[in-house]
Each structure stands twice: as C-alpha cells, then as structure tokens.
Amino acid sequence: MTTRETIPYRPLGLIVTMLENIGFQVSHWHEDLVFIEHNAFLLQMGEKGEEIGVWFNVDCESEKKDQIMDAFKGQEPLFNFQVDKSGAYKLVANQEDETLQIEFITE
C-alpha cells in the first residue's frame, strides 16, 4: 500500500493481513472490535481507517504487551496504520443470561 492510498473505514481485510503477518489469527469481529485467538488483546477500529486501538486483556503480562506493540509498530509503515495502546479489558459474566460483557479500563 502506498502513502497516497486512503485507508477505508473499518478496514477489516487489511487488519486481518497485518495480524497474520505478525502471527495472530482473528477469532471473530463485531462492529468496530476485532477479537484475537487466545484473548491476549483485542483491536478497536477508530473513526478513521488508519486508527487502531489495542486493548490488552487484564491477564496479559507486561513483557508480552511490549512485544505485541513492537510487532504492531513494525507493521505500521506497511499498512499506513496508526496503532496505539488504548488500555485494558476484562470479560465479565452476566449472571442473568449467561452472556459475557467486555469492561474496558483506560490506563
């Protein structure tokens, strides 16, 4: 991709390719959220196509977070993305209907 190309709104295909380049697989997505196998982190697509936020699972080790962010920074120039750490998240069980909710924690 060249710097002149515009990144589309919610560029899921490009995000999947970027993740595969660094060894991760998408398990599923919903609206602006992209879920990764093993739940170490999830991605949130921003208002602009090039903006991507990384939310780390509260159980993810600090060293692993740094490694993941370094991998994303290495991919930024290839895809013209701006990948930033947004905070943490945890999954919370809803006792009434046995569903899960995501609780985002800004750092």
C-alpha positions as CSV (number, residue, x, y, z in Angstrom):
1,M,0.0,0.0,0.0
2,T,1.4,3.4,-0.8
3,T,1.1,6.5,1.3
4,R,-1.3,8.1,-1.2
5,E,-3.9,5.4,-0.9
6,T,-6.8,6.1,1.5
7,I,-7.5,3.5,4.2
8,P,-11.2,2.6,4.1
9,Y,-13.4,2.9,7.2
10,R,-13.1,-0.2,9.3
11,P,-10.5,-1.9,7.1
12,L,-11.0,-5.5,8.4
13,G,-9.3,-7.2,5.5
14,L,-6.1,-5.1,6.0
15,I,-6.2,-5.7,9.7
16,V,-6.5,-9.5,9.2
17,T,-3.5,-9.4,6.9
18,M,-1.5,-7.3,9.3
19,L,-2.3,-9.7,12.2
20,E,-1.4,-12.7,10.1
21,N,2.0,-11.1,9.3
22,I,2.9,-11.0,13.0
23,G,1.5,-14.4,13.8
24,F,-2.0,-13.8,15.1
25,Q,-5.4,-15.1,13.9
26,V,-8.8,-13.3,14.2
27,S,-11.3,-15.4,16.0
28,H,-14.3,-13.1,15.2
29,W,-15.3,-9.5,14.9
30,H,-18.3,-7.4,15.9
31,E,-18.9,-3.8,14.7
32,D,-15.6,-2.0,15.5
33,L,-14.0,-4.7,17.6
34,V,-11.6,-7.4,16.3
35,F,-11.1,-10.4,18.6
36,I,-7.9,-12.4,18.5
37,E,-7.4,-16.1,19.3
38,H,-6.4,-16.7,22.9
39,N,-7.7,-13.2,24.0
40,A,-4.3,-11.6,24.8
41,F,-5.7,-8.4,23.3
42,L,-8.4,-7.1,21.0
43,L,-8.4,-4.3,18.4
44,Q,-10.8,-1.5,18.1
45,M,-11.1,0.3,14.7
46,G,-11.1,4.0,15.0
47,E,-13.2,6.8,13.4
48,K,-10.6,7.0,10.6
49,G,-9.5,3.8,8.8
50,E,-5.8,4.2,9.8
51,E,-6.6,4.4,13.5
52,I,-6.4,1.2,15.5
53,G,-6.6,0.9,19.3
54,V,-5.1,-2.1,21.2
55,W,-6.9,-3.2,24.3
56,F,-4.9,-5.8,26.4
57,N,-6.5,-8.5,28.5
58,V,-6.0,-7.7,32.2
59,D,-4.2,-11.0,32.5
60,C,-1.7,-10.3,29.7
61,E,1.9,-9.9,31.0
62,S,3.6,-6.6,30.7
63,E,6.5,-8.1,28.7
64,K,4.1,-9.7,26.2
65,K,2.3,-6.3,25.8
66,D,5.6,-4.7,24.8
67,Q,6.4,-7.4,22.3
68,I,3.0,-7.2,20.7
69,M,3.1,-3.3,20.5
70,D,6.6,-3.6,18.9
71,A,5.3,-6.0,16.3
72,F,2.4,-3.6,15.5
73,K,4.8,-0.7,15.2
74,G,6.8,-2.7,12.7
75,Q,3.7,-3.1,10.6
76,E,2.5,0.5,10.7
77,P,4.5,1.7,7.7
78,L,3.5,-1.3,5.6
79,F,-0.2,-0.6,6.1
80,N,-0.3,3.1,6.9
81,F,-1.9,2.3,10.2
82,Q,-1.6,4.2,13.5
83,V,-1.7,1.6,16.2
84,D,-1.9,2.9,19.8
85,K,-2.3,1.2,23.2
86,S,-5.8,2.1,24.5
87,G,-5.9,0.3,27.8
88,A,-7.1,-3.0,29.2
89,Y,-10.2,-5.0,29.2
90,K,-11.7,-7.9,31.1
91,L,-14.6,-10.2,30.3
92,V,-17.4,-10.1,32.9
93,A,-20.0,-12.9,33.1
94,N,-23.6,-11.7,33.1
95,Q,-25.4,-13.9,35.6
96,E,-28.9,-13.3,34.3
97,D,-28.4,-14.6,30.8
98,E,-25.0,-16.3,30.9
99,T,-23.5,-13.9,28.3
100,L,-20.2,-12.1,28.5
101,Q,-19.7,-8.4,28.6
102,I,-16.5,-6.5,27.9
103,E,-15.4,-4.0,30.5
104,F,-12.8,-1.5,29.2
105,I,-10.3,0.0,31.6
106,T,-8.4,3.1,30.4
107,E,-4.9,3.4,31.8
